[in-house]
Amino acid sequence: MKKIFKKEFKRNDLRNLFLYGYKEHLEKASKELEITTQPTPHMRWNPSRQEWVTYSATRKVRTSFPPQEYCPLCPGAELNFPTEIPFKNFEIAIFPNRWASFNKNNKQMSIEGLKSQPSNGECEVVVYSPNHKDTIAQMSIERIELLFNAWSDRYINLMKRDDIKYVLPFENRGVECGVTLHHPHGQIYAFPFIPPVIQKEIEAFRKENFIEKLMKNLEQNYYVFQDDYVIAAIPPFARYAYEVWIIPKRRLAGPWQFNDQEYNSFAIALQKVVKGYDDFLGRRCPYIMGLHAAPTLDDTNFHFHMEFYPPLRHGDKPKVLAGSESMAGVFIMDVLPEETAVELRKFMS
Ligand SMILES: [Zn+2]
């Protein structure tokens, strides 16, 4: 594994911007964005669904942002306006989201008859590349390995904090999934509680490792890509026609436990999946992608995996979460995962 450098740059708002790279980052900073007013989000308990909802209604207008034709995630020193990354160049950058839904601002709300509490935690932006037009489908495998290493480092540091109970790196891709900035990037949400979907998974893995139990079947019938260490497959229980999971073949709590070979295999698999989706659709495929890791660094039950939900049914017809899915949480499928796996395998293997 090549040596990885990490630079911590203290921003003008005293928060840290992290730069990860194979080369040491020695460049001096150019003009930074103005200090923005921090949002003061809070959470309210939804007693009907028994889950938290977070409210960040005080999100201020983006006053200090560069004009629309300038991308706020491009390297700022090359532009006439400051951006989030005040340098000429970088490899991967991670910094606090200025419009966080979870932060340390500790706003107390009181709503009669309802439980509420401050939205502690952290929200970060992960910029995959300095190149505006890059996508995971075209990046070098080395760069994607660096991305996994950066995720591991953020997991390790965020999970040490007492106010954080779960760390979720994710990516929304495409306008269909609500993205307005096309610069390749994802986010990290560090929640002050274990989110309900993850809580269910933790309980499932505590009962049995359902991934291990399915592995042989995935390897034979449901894979879209695999090597000796990693498998990408449409799970036989998928809720989206083209849902793909990328899974290490041995149980690992999270990417922080990868060996060099697994970093490499995961980078290759991630690229195969994203490029395969794009080739399959004949355009940049929209998706929601998330890393599902254990809630603690030394967990011994949870089996790490990445999940992709492209909002598609039958090729490019959009999947809408309608009555049954939204109101009852019951997904209605009109294609079988064993069929869509064969379809996607042609583009991903
Ligand atoms: Zn850009």
Boltz pocket constraint, residues with backbone or C-beta under 6 A from the ligand:
constraints:
  - pocket:
      binder: B
      contacts: [[A, 71], [A, 72], [A, 73], [A, 74], [A, 130], [A, 131], [A, 132], [A, 183]]
      max_distance: 6.0
